[in-house]
Amino acid sequence: METKQCSYTKEDGQQCSAWALKGEDYCFRHSPGTRALSLEASRKGGLVKKTEIPLEAIPISTPRDAVVLLTKTINEVRAGKIDTRVANTIGYLAGVLVRALEVTEVARKVDEIRAVLLVRANPEKD
C-alpha cells in the first residue's frame, strides 16, 4: 500500500502537508475517526506532565557529582520514570552548575597564587 498526502484542504485553500493514515484519505488530525483524539492530544501536549515518583535530593558539590546525577537521570528517562522535559531541565541546570563549580575552583586557585606572590613580594624582615 502506498503512502499518500492527506486530502484535507485548509481554509486558505492549501492541502494539508501531513501523510494520510494507512488505508485512509486523511491524516490523524483530519480523519473523522481520530479527530476528537487529535484535538485532545493537542490540548494535553501543552500541559506539563507531573513526575510520577518524587525525585530524591542528590547533593552536588563537584563535577563528578553532576555526572552521577546525569547518569541517574538518563536511566530514569529510559525506564520511563521521569518526563523528558524534566530530564532536559536537569541536564541544562547540571551543565550550568558544573561551569559555576569550575569558575569557583579557578577563582580559589587564583586567590592562592596571589597570596603566595604577595608573601614573596613582601618578605618579612626578621
Backbone as CSV, one residue per row, in Angstrom:
resi,resn,N_x,N_y,N_z,CA_x,CA_y,CA_z,C_x,C_y,C_z
1,MET,0.852,-1.184,0.000,0.000,0.000,0.000,0.893,1.240,0.000
2,GLU,0.635,2.150,-0.882,1.488,3.327,-0.987,1.007,4.439,-0.057
3,THR,1.945,5.280,0.368,1.638,6.380,1.267,1.209,7.581,0.437
4,LYS,0.205,8.289,0.936,-0.251,9.467,0.196,-0.476,10.632,1.148
5,GLN,-0.564,11.785,0.575,-0.757,13.010,1.337,-2.217,13.120,1.783
6,CYS,-2.424,13.740,2.935,-3.769,13.973,3.471,-4.587,14.774,2.455
7,SER,-5.859,14.417,2.302,-6.743,15.079,1.328,-7.409,16.338,1.867
8,TYR,-7.191,16.654,3.128,-7.852,17.812,3.738,-7.373,19.113,3.095
9,THR,-8.329,20.008,2.823,-7.997,21.325,2.281,-8.208,22.356,3.386
10,LYS,-7.170,23.123,3.662,-7.221,24.137,4.720,-8.070,25.325,4.284
11,GLU,-8.382,26.195,5.244,-9.193,27.389,4.966,-8.558,28.289,3.918
12,ASP,-7.215,28.291,3.862,-6.536,29.149,2.878,-6.425,28.495,1.506
13,GLY,-7.033,27.308,1.350,-7.043,26.621,0.062,-5.888,25.662,-0.146
14,GLN,-4.926,25.649,0.790,-3.789,24.742,0.652,-4.135,23.367,1.200
15,GLN,-3.525,22.350,0.600,-3.741,20.987,1.053,-2.886,20.717,2.285
16,CYS,-3.414,19.943,3.226,-2.654,19.531,4.410,-1.392,18.815,3.943
17,SER,-0.261,19.098,4.570,1.013,18.517,4.133,1.362,17.215,4.859
18,ALA,0.508,16.782,5.785,0.775,15.543,6.524,0.445,14.326,5.658
19,TRP,0.977,13.176,6.062,0.685,11.938,5.351,-0.622,11.360,5.860
20,ALA,-1.393,10.793,4.951,-2.659,10.159,5.319,-2.386,8.874,6.089
21,LEU,-3.342,8.518,6.947,-3.249,7.245,7.654,-3.352,6.114,6.635
22,LYS,-2.771,4.973,6.930,-2.819,3.831,6.008,-4.274,3.453,5.736
23,GLY,-4.589,3.354,4.464,-5.923,2.946,4.062,-6.969,4.047,4.163
24,GLU,-6.554,5.281,4.461,-7.489,6.400,4.581,-7.059,7.551,3.696
25,ASP,-7.945,8.529,3.582,-7.649,9.714,2.779,-7.100,10.859,3.607
26,TYR,-7.208,10.756,4.947,-6.838,11.868,5.823,-5.774,11.452,6.832
27,CYS,-5.068,12.453,7.342,-4.064,12.228,8.388,-4.769,12.044,9.739
28,PHE,-4.000,11.780,10.775,-4.548,11.588,12.117,-5.367,12.802,12.552
29,ARG,-4.869,13.990,12.238,-5.524,15.239,12.646,-6.877,15.438,11.968
30,HIS,-6.994,15.052,10.709,-8.203,15.377,9.945,-9.142,14.204,9.696
31,SER,-8.745,13.001,10.052,-9.612,11.837,9.853,-10.814,11.927,10.791
32,PRO,-12.032,11.723,10.263,-13.216,11.790,11.127,-13.143,10.820,12.306
33,GLY,-12.492,9.685,12.136,-12.405,8.693,13.208,-11.435,9.051,14.313
34,THR,-10.491,9.941,14.030,-9.474,10.274,15.041,-9.448,11.758,15.384
35,ARG,-10.356,12.524,14.814,-10.368,13.985,15.017,-10.440,14.350,16.502
36,ALA,-11.365,13.727,17.249,-11.514,14.039,18.681,-10.239,13.671,19.449
37,LEU,-9.649,12.527,19.116,-8.400,12.114,19.771,-7.279,13.103,19.460
38,SER,-7.236,13.569,18.219,-6.213,14.521,17.802,-6.320,15.829,18.584
39,LEU,-7.541,16.330,18.717,-7.740,17.580,19.459,-7.358,17.418,20.928
40,GLU,-7.729,16.273,21.509,-7.375,16.005,22.911,-5.858,15.889,23.073
41,ALA,-5.200,15.227,22.109,-3.737,15.088,22.166,-3.071,16.459,22.080
42,SER,-3.606,17.335,21.229,-3.054,18.692,21.117,-3.236,19.459,22.418
43,ARG,-4.412,19.333,22.999,-4.685,20.036,24.254,-3.748,19.554,25.356
44,LYS,-3.580,18.260,25.476,-2.730,17.696,26.527,-1.246,17.932,26.257
45,GLY,-0.884,18.114,25.000,0.514,18.314,24.649,1.115,19.555,25.280
46,GLY,0.289,20.537,25.572,0.791,21.762,26.175,0.856,21.716,27.683
47,LEU,0.342,20.661,28.269,0.351,20.548,29.723,1.618,19.850,30.187
48,VAL,2.197,20.340,31.247,3.399,19.732,31.797,3.006,18.471,32.551
49,LYS,3.662,17.385,32.210,3.396,16.137,32.914,4.069,16.188,34.276
50,LYS,3.397,15.686,35.257,3.978,15.652,36.597,4.847,14.408,36.725
51,THR,5.920,14.546,37.474,6.787,13.401,37.715,6.006,12.379,38.528
52,GLU,6.062,11.135,38.091,5.308,10.076,38.754,5.863,9.729,40.135
53,ILE,7.171,9.792,40.270,7.789,9.471,41.549,8.521,10.709,42.057
54,PRO,8.528,10.911,43.372,9.308,12.042,43.876,10.792,11.780,43.636
55,LEU,11.485,12.804,43.194,12.912,12.647,42.926,13.703,12.889,44.203
56,GLU,14.658,12.015,44.443,15.488,12.151,45.636,16.453,13.317,45.469
57,ALA,16.764,13.959,46.567,17.747,15.043,46.537,19.129,14.422,46.377
58,ILE,19.901,14.962,45.467,21.255,14.468,45.239,22.207,15.634,45.471
59,PRO,23.035,15.556,46.513,23.977,16.659,46.755,24.997,16.737,45.628
60,ILE,25.229,17.947,45.161,26.172,18.146,44.062,27.150,19.241,44.474
61,SER,28.383,18.835,44.726,29.394,19.830,45.086,30.637,19.726,44.213
62,THR,30.662,18.731,43.323,31.782,18.578,42.393,31.228,18.198,41.018
63,PRO,32.014,18.405,39.965,31.577,17.952,38.646,31.297,16.443,38.609
64,ARG,32.025,15.690,39.406,31.797,14.244,39.468,30.394,13.932,40.000
65,ASP,29.924,14.726,40.967,28.566,14.546,41.488,27.530,14.821,40.394
66,ALA,27.826,15.792,39.525,26.924,16.110,38.420,26.856,14.933,37.442
67,VAL,27.971,14.243,37.245,27.980,13.062,36.375,27.074,11.984,36.958
68,VAL,27.125,11.800,38.273,26.255,10.825,38.933,24.789,11.211,38.723
69,LEU,24.475,12.486,38.911,23.115,12.974,38.702,22.648,12.717,37.276
70,LEU,23.475,13.052,36.299,23.102,12.854,34.907,22.933,11.378,34.560
71,THR,23.786,10.538,35.126,23.666,9.094,34.897,22.338,8.575,35.432
72,LYS,21.975,8.994,36.648,20.690,8.583,37.228,19.525,9.102,36.385
73,THR,19.636,10.344,35.940,18.571,10.951,35.141,18.384,10.194,33.829
74,ILE,19.478,9.870,33.167,19.402,9.113,31.915,18.691,7.782,32.147
75,ASN,19.073,7.091,33.200,18.457,5.792,33.481,16.975,5.924,33.840
76,GLU,16.608,7.002,34.550,15.203,7.208,34.899,14.368,7.555,33.664
77,VAL,14.943,8.293,32.725,14.227,8.583,31.475,14.028,7.286,30.701
78,ARG,15.089,6.501,30.598,14.997,5.238,29.853,13.984,4.288,30.474
79,ALA,13.830,4.346,31.785,12.862,3.475,32.468,11.461,4.074,32.473
80,GLY,11.323,5.287,31.942,10.009,5.933,31.910,9.573,6.484,33.254
81,LYS,10.513,6.706,34.156,10.169,7.197,35.495,10.022,8.709,35.557
82,ILE,10.728,9.432,34.669,10.579,10.889,34.666,10.366,11.380,33.237
83,ASP,9.699,12.487,33.123,9.386,13.103,31.846,10.658,13.658,31.210
84,THR,10.730,13.598,29.901,11.925,14.082,29.210,12.135,15.575,29.404
85,ARG,11.049,16.321,29.599,11.214,17.763,29.822,11.880,18.026,31.168
86,VAL,11.551,17.225,32.162,12.208,17.342,33.466,13.683,16.969,33.314
87,ALA,13.942,15.899,32.571,15.324,15.458,32.360,16.131,16.525,31.612
88,ASN,15.524,17.152,30.621,16.220,18.217,29.885,16.570,19.371,30.812
89,THR,15.655,19.720,31.692,15.910,20.794,32.649,17.045,20.410,33.595
90,ILE,17.024,19.180,34.069,18.093,18.702,34.955,19.436,18.758,34.231
91,GLY,19.457,18.306,32.979,20.695,18.335,32.195,21.218,19.741,32.013
92,TYR,20.325,20.656,31.671,20.733,22.051,31.477,21.285,22.643,32.774
93,LEU,20.538,22.464,33.870,20.969,23.025,35.150,22.261,22.378,35.640
94,ALA,22.441,21.083,35.385,23.689,20.416,35.776,24.868,21.034,35.025
95,GLY,24.664,21.340,33.745,25.723,21.989,32.964,26.080,23.358,33.507
96,VAL,25.058,24.133,33.875,25.296,25.465,34.457,26.032,25.320,35.786
97,LEU,25.607,24.360,36.597,26.245,24.152,37.895,27.709,23.732,37.733
98,VAL,28.000,22.844,36.793,29.387,22.412,36.574,30.247,23.607,36.179
99,ARG,29.740,24.457,35.294,30.501,25.656,34.918,30.736,26.560,36.124
100,ALA,29.726,26.729,36.964,29.879,27.559,38.162,30.905,26.951,39.118
101,LEU,30.879,25.638,39.276,31.864,24.980,40.139,33.281,25.155,39.594
102,GLU,33.424,25.045,38.271,34.737,25.211,37.658,35.248,26.641,37.831
103,VAL,34.388,27.634,37.644,34.780,29.036,37.815,35.170,29.288,39.266
104,THR,34.417,28.731,40.189,34.722,28.882,41.610,36.088,28.278,41.938
105,GLU,36.374,27.117,41.354,37.663,26.455,41.596,38.808,27.276,41.019
106,VAL,38.631,27.816,39.836,39.671,28.658,39.231,39.900,29.900,40.088
107,ALA,38.819,30.519,40.558,38.946,31.713,41.405,39.690,31.382,42.703
108,ARG,39.427,30.208,43.271,40.116,29.796,44.500,41.614,29.637,44.244
109,LYS,41.963,29.030,43.105,43.373,28.831,42.776,44.074,30.169,42.513
110,VAL,43.389,31.091,41.864,43.956,32.429,41.623,44.214,33.124,42.956
111,ASP,43.291,33.018,43.898,43.475,33.618,45.222,44.690,33.016,45.935
112,GLU,44.877,31.693,45.817,46.039,31.044,46.427,47.342,31.551,45.806
113,ILE,47.352,31.678,44.485,48.550,32.155,43.797,48.854,33.596,44.194
114,ARG,47.830,34.429,44.286,48.023,35.819,44.717,48.626,35.875,46.116
115,ALA,48.114,35.025,47.003,48.624,35.014,48.373,50.102,34.628,48.398
116,VAL,50.483,33.640,47.598,51.885,33.219,47.537,52.756,34.342,46.974
117,LEU,52.269,34.985,45.910,53.040,36.077,45.299,53.188,37.259,46.252
118,LEU,52.140,37.567,47.014,52.220,38.676,47.983,53.255,38.375,49.053
119,VAL,53.305,37.130,49.511,54.276,36.754,50.538,55.700,36.879,49.968
120,ARG,55.886,36.444,48.742,57.226,36.508,48.120,57.624,37.954,47.824
121,ALA,56.647,38.781,47.461,56.944,40.183,47.148,57.216,40.993,48.405
122,ASN,56.672,40.605,49.528,56.824,41.339,50.778,57.344,40.397,51.874
123,PRO,58.595,39.943,51.737,59.113,39.020,52.781,59.242,39.761,54.108
124,GLU,58.895,39.068,55.133,59.007,39.669,56.476,60.477,39.740,56.869
125,LYS,60.846,40.855,57.496,62.224,41.012,57.948,62.311,40.492,59.373
126,ASP,63.314,39.682,59.586,63.491,39.126,60.929,64.353,39.958,61.794
